[in-house]
Amino acid sequence: MKVLITGGSGFIGSHCVDAFAAVGHDVIVFDCISPRHTSVGDHVVGELRDPVAVEKAVTRSDLVVHAGGLLGTHETVVMADDAVRTNILGTLNVLQATTRHGRKLINISKPNIWLNPYSITKDTSEKFCFMYVDEFDAQVSTVKLYNVYGPRQEYSRVRKAIPTWIVEALNGRTVEIFGSGAATVDLIHVREVARGIPLN
């Protein structure tokens, strides 16, 4: 089977690439950046915002895993327009192409109650998936992931509990805790996530 993975050069997407390749599928990576984490598969540099590029990639596949998007919770507050164009309109491009060509779509989403552009756009994109199933009989599954961690998760402007706390502690900096510090969190390793995606 030929599997197209949007965001396949990213943290979760690249592990999905490895997982599908490991069980014998041909993988096509669609991302706006050149491959960083894996050399597996055929790499296509393109934007989710470009419906022509998305459709061209979709037509080469049997299954699409949509893991692409603009990340960041508080980071996207000042770039809401970019988040909308990439996460909502980009997902619509994927939905329209997969529906038009009869491809199954696995949409990677994230449950989140925080009001920020990332959460709002992911929630909206998920609702569009439900609509396409109801209105157009689209073949869509949504996988909702929360607090994924593991190798290739970069310490960058997008601050996550892991690896941010680890890097701050290793560098002798104060680990910033929000609220009372009594909150707990459930984490899931990215390789466990990636191994489960091909079973959908």
C-alpha positions in Angstrom: 0.0 0.0 0.0 1.2 3.6 -0.7 0.8 5.8 2.3 1.0 9.6 2.1 2.0 11.2 5.4 1.6 15.0 5.7 4.0 16.5 8.1 6.2 13.5 7.6 9.4 15.4 8.5 8.0 16.4 11.9 8.0 14.8 15.3 5.0 12.5 15.1 4.8 12.3 11.4 8.4 11.0 11.0 7.7 8.2 13.5 4.6 7.3 11.5 6.8 7.2 8.4 9.1 4.7 10.1 6.2 2.6 11.4 4.5 2.2 8.1 7.8 1.5 6.3 8.6 -1.1 9.0 5.5 -3.2 8.1 6.2 -3.0 4.4 4.2 -0.1 3.0 5.6 2.4 0.5 5.7 5.9 2.1 5.3 9.3 0.6 6.3 12.2 2.8 4.6 15.6 2.2 6.0 18.5 4.1 7.0 22.1 3.7 10.6 21.3 4.8 13.2 18.9 3.5 13.5 15.6 5.4 15.2 15.9 8.7 14.5 12.7 10.7 14.2 9.9 8.2 15.4 9.1 4.7 12.7 6.5 4.2 10.2 6.9 1.4 9.7 9.5 -1.3 9.8 13.1 -0.1 7.7 15.8 -1.6 8.3 19.4 -0.5 4.9 21.2 -0.5 2.5 23.3 1.4 -0.8 22.2 2.9 -2.1 25.6 1.8 -1.6 24.6 -1.8 -4.6 22.6 -3.0 -3.0 21.6 -6.3 0.2 20.2 -4.5 -2.0 18.4 -1.9 -4.2 16.8 -4.6 -1.3 15.7 -6.7 0.2 14.0 -3.7 -3.1 12.4 -2.6 -3.6 10.8 -6.1 -0.3 8.9 -5.6 -1.5 7.3 -2.4 -4.0 4.6 -1.2 -4.1 6.0 2.4 -3.4 9.5 3.8 -2.2 10.2 7.4 -2.6 13.9 8.1 0.0 14.8 10.7 0.9 18.2 9.2 0.1 21.6 10.8 1.3 24.7 12.5 2.3 24.0 16.1 2.3 26.1 19.2 -0.2 26.9 21.9 0.7 30.3 23.3 3.1 30.8 20.4 0.3 30.9 17.8 -1.7 33.6 19.7 0.1 36.3 17.6 -0.1 34.3 14.4 -3.7 33.2 14.4 -4.1 33.9 10.7 -1.2 31.5 9.8 -2.7 28.8 12.1 -6.1 29.1 10.4 -4.6 29.0 6.9 -2.4 26.0 7.6 -4.5 24.0 10.1 -8.0 24.6 8.9 -7.7 25.4 5.2 -4.8 22.9 4.8 -6.9 20.2 6.4 -9.8 21.1 4.1 -7.5 20.7 1.1 -6.6 17.2 2.4 -10.3 16.4 3.0 -11.4 17.5 -0.4 -8.7 15.6 -2.2 -9.1 12.4 -0.3 -12.9 12.5 -0.6 -12.8 13.3 -4.3 -10.4 10.4 -5.0 -11.9 7.9 -2.6 -8.9 7.7 -0.3 -9.0 6.8 3.4 -7.8 9.5 5.7 -6.4 9.2 9.2 -6.5 12.7 10.8 -4.1 13.3 13.7 -5.8 15.6 16.2 -5.4 16.7 19.8 -8.0 17.2 22.6 -7.5 20.5 24.2 -9.7 22.9 26.2 -7.3 25.9 26.0 -8.4 28.8 23.9 -5.5 29.5 21.6 -5.2 29.4 17.8 -3.6 25.9 17.7 -6.3 24.3 19.8 -9.2 26.2 18.1 -7.9 25.3 14.6 -7.3 21.6 15.5 -10.8 21.4 17.0 -12.4 23.1 13.9 -10.5 20.8 11.6 -11.8 17.8 13.4 -15.3 19.0 13.1 -14.8 19.4 9.3 -13.8 15.8 9.3 -17.0 14.8 11.0 -19.0 16.9 8.5 -17.3 15.3 5.5 -18.2 11.9 6.9 -21.8 12.9 7.3 -22.2 14.9 4.1 -19.9 13.1 1.6 -19.5 9.7 3.2 -15.8 10.4 3.5 -13.5 7.7 4.8 -12.0 9.5 7.8 -10.7 8.3 11.2 -9.5 10.7 13.8 -6.8 9.8 16.3 -6.7 12.2 19.2 -3.3 12.4 20.8 -2.4 14.1 24.1 1.1 14.8 25.6 3.2 12.8 23.1 6.9 12.7 23.9 10.0 11.0 22.7 13.0 11.2 20.3 13.0 14.0 17.7 10.8 16.2 19.9 12.7 19.4 19.6 13.5 21.9 22.3 12.4 25.1 20.5 10.0 28.0 20.6 7.1 25.5 21.0 7.3 24.8 24.7 6.2 21.4 25.9 6.6 19.9 29.4 9.0 17.4 27.8 11.6 18.2 26.7 11.4 21.8 28.2 11.7 20.7 31.8 14.5 18.2 31.0 16.6 20.8 29.1 16.0 23.4 31.8 17.0 21.0 34.6 20.1 19.8 32.8 21.2 23.4 32.2 20.7 24.3 35.9 17.8 26.7 35.1 14.7 27.1 37.2 11.9 24.8 35.9 8.8 26.9 35.4 5.7 25.4 36.9 2.3 26.9 36.2 -0.4 26.9 38.9 0.0 25.2 42.3 2.3 22.4 41.0 -0.2 19.8 42.1 -1.4 18.9 38.6 -0.6 15.6 37.0 -0.2 14.7 33.4 -0.5 11.5 31.3 2.2 11.0 28.7 2.4 8.7 25.7 5.6 7.7 23.9 5.7 8.7 20.2 6.7 5.2 19.1 3.7 3.7 20.8 1.5 6.2 18.9 3.2 5.5 15.6 2.9 1.7 16.0 -0.9 2.1 16.6 -1.6 4.3 13.6 -1.2 1.6 10.9 -3.8 -0.5 12.7 -6.6 2.1 12.2 
